[in-house]
Amino acid sequence: MFFHKKETIHTVNINEANPRFAQLLLEQFGGATGELTAALQYWVQSFHVENAGIKDMLQDIALEEFGHLEMVGKMIEGHTKNVDQTEAYKSSLFAVRGMGPHFLDSQGSAWTATYINEGGDVVRDLRANIAAEAGARQTYEALIKLAPDEGTKKTLVHLLTREISHTQMFMKALDSLGKLTDPLFGNIQPDETVDIYYNLSSNGKQDERGAWNSEPTFRYVADPVAETQS
């Protein structure tokens, strides 16, 4: 059961309407990295989880994301209200669609459920969520740089901040399962190549080396074909 409170989680103040910026904001309403995608993704994932604490966390964050969707919607509404005679309005998709948010991204493409990333495994889902929060944070950073007024910028900074908070929660949840840095989750044992690094981009000079391709974790192999035939 859901109850809707008629005030937003964070105050939304628009100092000056800007329909062109509102079109960019649609990326976080009906876009791939948007709040609708996150809310539905985390909500559905919660039904796959047997761990009561992680299930509760996913549902809490999902509901917060719905609150963020409301905030983005109110920003879009504020930036498209009473501006239908302006040149900025005429140059945006709101001239056709009308004021307020729509299930579109900033390019006018319709939202689709294919944006949702859920797979029925708690470790896999939590890792997907960390990537999702990173994508949303990157979008908010771009929007903040282009924000036309301080009220909009302040709201966007809050939304970006919460992406970081959610990332920390997902990482702590993974750590509680002992899976924060463990790539070997799942039920199928990998084969003997699991600790081999294939050097497939050699330029005939000194190849770059790092922790990802060095002993003792990885065995460095320059010719995978010879390796498999040996």
Residue pairs with C-beta under 8 A, 6 or more apart in sequence:
2 63
8 67
8 70
8 71
8 74
9 64
9 67
9 68
9 71
10 71
10 155
10 158
10 159
11 155
12 71
12 74
12 75
12 78
12 151
12 155
13 151
13 154
13 155
14 75
14 78
14 79
14 149
14 151
14 152
15 149
15 150
15 151
15 152
16 148
16 149
17 78
17 79
17 80
17 81
17 82
17 83
18 79
18 88
18 148
18 149
19 79
19 80
19 83
19 86
19 88
19 89
19 91
19 92
19 94
20 88
20 91
20 92
21 79
21 146
21 147
21 148
21 152
22 75
22 76
22 79
22 80
22 92
22 94
23 92
23 93
23 94
23 106
24 106
24 143
24 146
25 72
25 75
25 76
25 79
25 106
25 143
26 76
26 101
26 102
26 104
26 105
26 106
27 33
27 34
27 105
27 106
27 139
27 143
28 34
28 35
28 72
28 136
28 139
28 140
28 143
28 159
29 35
29 36
29 69
29 72
29 73
29 76
29 101
29 102
29 103
29 104
30 36
30 101
30 102
30 103
30 104
30 105
30 110
30 111
31 37
31 105
31 106
31 111
31 115
31 139
32 105
32 115
32 135
33 132
33 135
33 136
33 138
33 139
34 69
34 72
34 105
34 111
34 115
34 136
35 65
35 66
35 68
35 69
35 72
35 136
36 69
36 103
36 111
37 111
37 115
37 116
37 132
38 62
38 65
38 68
38 132
38 133
38 136
39 62
39 63
39 65
39 66
39 68
39 69
40 62
40 113
40 116
41 62
41 116
41 117
41 118
41 128
41 129
41 132
42 58
42 59
42 61
42 62
42 65
42 129
43 58
43 59
43 62
43 63
44 116
44 118
45 58
45 118
45 122
45 125
45 129
46 55
46 58
46 59
46 62
48 118
48 120
48 121
48 122
48 125
49 55
49 58
49 122
49 125
51 122
51 177
53 173
53 176
54 122
54 126
54 173
54 176
57 169
57 173
61 166
61 169
64 162
64 166
68 159
68 162
71 155
71 159
72 101
72 159
73 100
73 101
75 152
75 155
76 100
76 101
77 99
77 100
77 101
79 152
80 89
80 92
80 94
80 99
80 100
81 99
83 89
83 99
84 95
84 99
89 95
93 102
93 104
93 108
97 104
103 110
103 111
104 110
104 111
105 111
117 125
117 128
117 131
117 132
118 125
118 128
119 125
119 128
121 185
121 186
122 177
123 174
123 177
123 179
123 185
124 185
126 170
126 173
126 174
126 179
127 174
129 166
129 170
130 167
130 170
130 171
133 163
133 164
133 166
133 167
133 170
134 163
134 167
136 163
137 160
137 163
137 164
137 167
140 156
140 159
140 160
140 163
141 160
143 156
144 153
144 156
144 157
144 160
147 153
147 156
171 180
174 180
179 185
184 190
184 194
195 217
195 218
195 219
196 218
196 219
196 221
196 224
196 227
197 212
197 213
197 218
197 219
197 220
197 221
198 221
198 224
199 207
199 213
199 220
199 221
199 222
200 224
202 222
209 220
211 217
212 218
213 220
214 220
221 227
